[in-house]
């Protein structure tokens, strides 16, 4: 058997590249996060002052802010989970 040297390419490093879909999702999550913070910072104190004497309004306001927060957490979770697929 003849001794034929084999040509083997040098190992190439794996460089992860972000997909455009992931970049769009991150951009949307950042935008929604900024908008949520702006809404809470702008209208939160006034809504709290209005609802101090009304327990139902205060409960509704708390539920509104909790819903905004958990929706935001869910969006970030789905976005970052999609990154590792």
TIKOL-109113 format. One record per residue: residue number from 1; residue in three letters; x, y, z of N, C-alpha, C, O in turn. Coordinates in nm, 3 decimals, m for minus. Example, Ala and Ser with C-alpha at 12.3 -4.5 7.8 and 13.67 -1.06 7.14 Angstrom:
<recs>
num residuo n_u n_v n_w ca_u ca_v ca_w c_u c_v c_w o_u o_v o_w
1 Ala 1.319 m0.569 0.780 1.230 m0.450 0.780 1.320 m0.330 0.780 1.424 m0.332 0.846
2 Ser 1.285 m0.225 0.708 1.367 m0.106 0.714 1.290 0.003 0.787 1.341 0.114 0.804
</recs>
This chain:
<recs>
num residuo n_u n_v n_w ca_u ca_v ca_w c_u c_v c_w o_u o_v o_w
1 Unk 0.082 m0.117 0.000 0.000 0.000 0.000 0.087 0.124 0.000 0.180 0.138 0.080
2 Unk 0.055 0.212 m0.089 0.135 0.334 m0.093 0.102 0.424 0.026 m0.011 0.428 0.075
3 Unk 0.201 0.495 0.069 0.184 0.589 0.181 0.146 0.726 0.124 0.232 0.803 0.082
4 Unk 0.015 0.755 0.124 m0.034 0.882 0.070 m0.070 0.973 0.187 m0.156 0.941 0.269
5 Unk m0.003 1.087 0.194 m0.037 1.179 0.304 m0.176 1.240 0.280 m0.212 1.278 0.168
6 Unk m0.251 1.249 0.386 m0.385 1.304 0.377 m0.382 1.454 0.409 m0.308 1.500 0.496
7 Unk m0.463 1.524 0.337 m0.474 1.667 0.363 m0.590 1.688 0.460 m0.706 1.659 0.428
8 Unk m0.557 1.738 0.575 m0.658 1.761 0.678 m0.658 1.911 0.708 m0.554 1.971 0.735
9 Unk m0.776 1.968 0.702 m0.784 2.111 0.730 m0.768 2.135 0.880 m0.801 2.051 0.964
10 Unk m0.718 2.251 0.911 m0.701 2.288 1.051 m0.838 2.307 1.114 m0.930 2.354 1.047
11 Unk m0.853 2.273 1.240 m0.983 2.291 1.305 m1.022 2.439 1.309 m0.939 2.526 1.337
12 Unk m1.147 2.463 1.282 m1.198 2.599 1.279 m1.277 2.622 1.407 m1.355 2.537 1.451
13 Unk m1.256 2.739 1.467 m1.331 2.770 1.588 m1.477 2.795 1.553 m1.510 2.850 1.448
14 Unk m1.563 2.752 1.643 m1.706 2.777 1.626 m1.737 2.916 1.679 m1.716 2.945 1.797
15 Unk m1.787 2.999 1.592 m1.824 3.134 1.632 m1.975 3.146 1.618 m2.027 3.146 1.507
16 Unk m2.046 3.156 1.730 m2.191 3.164 1.720 m2.233 3.298 1.658 m2.180 3.404 1.691
17 Unk m2.328 3.290 1.569 m2.378 3.409 1.502 m2.524 3.426 1.540 m2.603 3.332 1.531
18 Unk m2.559 3.546 1.583 m2.697 3.571 1.620 m2.784 3.580 1.495 m2.747 3.643 1.396
19 Unk m2.898 3.516 1.502 m2.988 3.522 1.388 m3.061 3.656 1.389 m3.070 3.723 1.492
20 Unk m3.113 3.693 1.275 m3.187 3.819 1.267 m3.318 3.809 1.345 m3.366 3.909 1.398
21 Unk m3.374 3.690 1.351 m3.498 3.671 1.428 m3.472 3.696 1.576 m3.551 3.763 1.643
22 Unk m3.363 3.643 1.627 m3.328 3.666 1.767 m3.300 3.813 1.794 m3.342 3.867 1.896
23 Unk m3.230 3.878 1.703 m3.200 4.021 1.720 m3.329 4.103 1.721 m3.341 4.197 1.799
24 Unk m3.424 4.068 1.634 m3.553 4.138 1.634 m3.626 4.118 1.764 m3.683 4.212 1.820
25 Unk m3.627 3.994 1.815 m3.696 3.967 1.941 m3.634 4.043 2.057 m3.706 4.096 2.142
26 Unk m3.503 4.049 2.061 m3.436 4.125 2.167 m3.470 4.273 2.154 m3.495 4.340 2.255
27 Unk m3.471 4.325 2.033 m3.506 4.465 2.013 m3.648 4.494 2.059 m3.673 4.597 2.122
28 Unk m3.741 4.405 2.027 m3.880 4.424 2.071 m3.889 4.415 2.222 m3.961 4.494 2.284
29 Unk m3.819 4.322 2.284 m3.821 4.310 2.430 m3.764 4.434 2.497 m3.817 4.481 2.598
30 Unk m3.656 4.487 2.442 m3.598 4.609 2.498 m3.697 4.724 2.483 m3.715 4.803 2.577
31 Unk m3.761 4.735 2.367 m3.859 4.842 2.346 m3.976 4.831 2.442 m4.017 4.931 2.501
32 Unk m4.029 4.711 2.459 m4.141 4.690 2.551 m4.097 4.717 2.695 m4.174 4.774 2.773
33 Unk m3.976 4.679 2.730 m3.925 4.706 2.865 m3.917 4.856 2.892 m3.958 4.903 2.997
34 Unk m3.863 4.929 2.796 m3.852 5.074 2.811 m3.989 5.139 2.820 m4.011 5.228 2.902
35 Unk m4.083 5.094 2.736 m4.218 5.150 2.742 m4.287 5.119 2.875 m4.353 5.205 2.931
36 Unk m4.271 4.996 2.925 m4.331 4.962 3.054 m4.274 5.047 3.167 m4.348 5.095 3.252
37 Unk m4.144 5.065 3.168 m4.081 5.147 3.272 m4.128 5.291 3.260 m4.153 5.357 3.361
38 Unk m4.141 5.341 3.137 m4.187 5.479 3.118 m4.331 5.496 3.165 m4.364 5.597 3.228
39 Unk m4.417 5.399 3.137 m4.556 5.406 3.180 m4.565 5.402 3.332 m4.639 5.479 3.392
40 Unk m4.491 5.312 3.393 m4.496 5.301 3.540 m4.439 5.426 3.605 m4.495 5.475 3.703
41 Unk m4.329 5.477 3.553 m4.268 5.597 3.611 m4.356 5.720 3.591 m4.361 5.808 3.678
42 Unk m4.425 5.728 3.477 m4.505 5.846 3.447 m4.640 5.843 3.518 m4.679 5.941 3.581
43 Unk m4.711 5.732 3.507 m4.848 5.727 3.556 m4.864 5.654 3.689 m4.968 5.666 3.753
44 Unk m4.764 5.578 3.732 m4.774 5.501 3.856 m4.804 5.585 3.979 m4.899 5.555 4.051
45 Unk m4.725 5.689 4.006 m4.752 5.769 4.127 m4.889 5.836 4.125 m4.957 5.840 4.228
46 Unk m4.930 5.888 4.010 m5.062 5.954 4.002 m5.174 5.853 4.022 m5.271 5.881 4.093
47 Unk m5.161 5.736 3.962 m5.264 5.633 3.979 m5.269 5.585 4.124 m5.376 5.556 4.177
48 Unk m5.154 5.576 4.187 m5.151 5.535 4.327 m5.219 5.639 4.416 m5.296 5.605 4.505
49 Unk m5.190 5.766 4.391 m5.252 5.873 4.470 m5.404 5.874 4.453 m5.476 5.897 4.550
50 Unk m5.451 5.849 4.334 m5.595 5.847 4.309 m5.661 5.728 4.376 m5.774 5.739 4.425
51 Unk m5.593 5.615 4.381 m5.656 5.493 4.431 m5.629 5.465 4.578 m5.664 5.357 4.626
52 Unk m5.571 5.557 4.651 m5.540 5.532 4.792 m5.667 5.501 4.872 m5.667 5.407 4.952
53 Unk m5.773 5.576 4.852 m5.894 5.555 4.931 m5.985 5.446 4.878 m6.086 5.415 4.942
54 Unk m5.952 5.388 4.764 m6.038 5.288 4.701 m5.964 5.156 4.692 m5.871 5.141 4.613
55 Unk m6.006 5.062 4.773 m5.933 4.935 4.779 m5.945 4.857 4.649 m5.849 4.791 4.608
56 Unk m6.060 4.862 4.583 m6.075 4.790 4.456 m5.985 4.850 4.348 m5.925 4.778 4.269
57 Unk m5.977 4.981 4.344 m5.890 5.046 4.247 m5.744 5.011 4.274 m5.667 4.987 4.181
58 Unk m5.707 5.009 4.401 m5.570 4.976 4.437 m5.537 4.831 4.400 m5.427 4.802 4.351
59 Unk m5.632 4.741 4.424 m5.611 4.601 4.384 m5.601 4.589 4.232 m5.517 4.514 4.181
60 Unk m5.685 4.662 4.161 m5.679 4.660 4.015 m5.548 4.716 3.963 m5.492 4.665 3.866
61 Unk m5.501 4.822 4.026 m5.373 4.881 3.986 m5.258 4.784 4.013 m5.167 4.770 3.931
62 Unk m5.262 4.718 4.126 m5.159 4.619 4.157 m5.163 4.503 4.057 m5.058 4.454 4.014
63 Unk m5.283 4.460 4.020 m5.294 4.353 3.921 m5.245 4.399 3.784 m5.183 4.321 3.711
64 Unk m5.271 4.524 3.749 m5.223 4.578 3.623 m5.071 4.578 3.617 m5.013 4.533 3.519
65 Unk m5.007 4.627 3.721 m4.861 4.631 3.724 m4.801 4.492 3.730 m4.698 4.465 3.668
66 Unk m4.865 4.401 3.805 m4.815 4.264 3.811 m4.828 4.196 3.675 m4.739 4.122 3.634
67 Unk m4.937 4.222 3.605 m4.956 4.164 3.472 m4.852 4.218 3.375 m4.795 4.143 3.295
68 Unk m4.826 4.348 3.382 m4.722 4.406 3.296 m4.586 4.342 3.325 m4.512 4.309 3.232
69 Unk m4.555 4.324 3.451 m4.426 4.266 3.489 m4.414 4.121 3.442 m4.312 4.083 3.383
70 Unk m4.516 4.040 3.468 m4.507 3.899 3.431 m4.511 3.879 3.279 m4.451 3.785 3.228
71 Unk m4.581 3.966 3.207 m4.578 3.960 3.062 m4.440 3.992 3.010 m4.392 3.928 2.916
72 Unk m4.376 4.089 3.071 m4.241 4.125 3.032 m4.142 4.012 3.062 m4.057 3.981 2.979
73 Unk m4.154 3.951 3.179 m4.067 3.838 3.213 m4.089 3.723 3.116 m3.993 3.658 3.074
74 Unk m4.212 3.697 3.081 m4.243 3.589 2.988 m4.182 3.617 2.850 m4.125 3.527 2.788
75 Unk m4.194 3.740 2.804 m4.137 3.776 2.673 m3.986 3.758 2.673 m3.930 3.703 2.578
76 Unk m3.919 3.803 2.778 m3.773 3.786 2.786 m3.736 3.638 2.795 m3.639 3.594 2.733
77 Unk m3.812 3.562 2.873 m3.784 3.419 2.887 m3.796 3.349 2.752 m3.709 3.270 2.716
78 Unk m3.903 3.378 2.678 m3.921 3.315 2.547 m3.811 3.357 2.449 m3.764 3.276 2.369
79 Unk m3.772 3.482 2.456 m3.667 3.531 2.366 m3.535 3.463 2.396 m3.468 3.415 2.305
80 Unk m3.497 3.460 2.522 m3.367 3.402 2.557 m3.367 3.251 2.543 m3.263 3.192 2.515
81 Unk m3.481 3.187 2.564 m3.489 3.043 2.545 m3.472 3.009 2.396 m3.410 2.907 2.363
82 Unk m3.525 3.092 2.308 m3.509 3.070 2.165 m3.366 3.085 2.118 m3.330 3.034 2.012
83 Unk m3.285 3.155 2.194 m3.144 3.176 2.159 m3.066 3.046 2.165 m2.972 3.026 2.088
84 Unk m3.103 2.958 2.257 m3.024 2.836 2.278 m3.080 2.715 2.205 m3.039 2.603 2.232
85 Unk m3.172 2.737 2.113 m3.225 2.624 2.037 m3.135 2.590 1.923 m3.164 2.497 1.847
</recs>
